[in-house]
Every structure is written in structure tokens, then in C-alpha cells.
Amino acid sequence: MKRMITFLMVSFIVLSFNGLLFADDNPFGEPSTVDVVGDILVIRPVGFIELAFNSLFFVISLPVTIPLKETKDTEEWLIKDTYNFCFNRRLGERISDFPFWFHGKRGN
């Protein structure tokens, strides 16, 4: 019984340190093929559709933004940021690496 407990403890210790073997070797380097294909087939088309809807929302919001003199901010938020995300990003760049996306920061 003592031998079995020792074997299990040694196995647990050895196997618990193997997580480092699965770490990403190049986390900030070139994007992987999966990132590029996903960007081409999913993210860019969705971004293009979002740009079309945001342009429509910008035109709809003009009666409110013109009297408030917030047209430039609304244009930047609805159109320019979406355009930059869709067309000015490197191919395969992770969404979380984009400056204003999901972080509450604006890419000024």
C-alpha cells in the first residue's frame, strides 16, 4: 500500500508540471493559419456587415447628434472604428489585440 501511494504521488508530481509543454511558443508573433482562415471567412465578413448596419444607424442618429454637436464622435465610434477593425487590421490579428475592442479603450 505504501508503494502504491508513493507511486501515485510521484506520478501526480511529474504529470502536474507538463502543462508547460502545451504553452504557446509564439504568443505575439505571426498569426497561425487558423487565425488567418477564421479572419477571412468569419470575422471580416461580419465586420463588413457591421459596418453597413453602423452606417445606417449613423444616418438614423443624425437628427439627435447634429443638435448636440456630437456628429464627429458618433462618426468615429460607429463608422471609423468599425472600418479600421474591418480593413486596416493585419490579417489574422487577434480581436483582443485590437486597441479599442473589448477593453473599454478607444484607439485614439
Secondary structure by P-SEA (a helix, b strand, c coil): caaaaaaaaaaaaaaaacccccccccccccccaaaaaaaaccaaaaaaaaaaaaaaaaaaaccccccccaaaaaaaaccaaaaaaccccccccccccccccccccccc
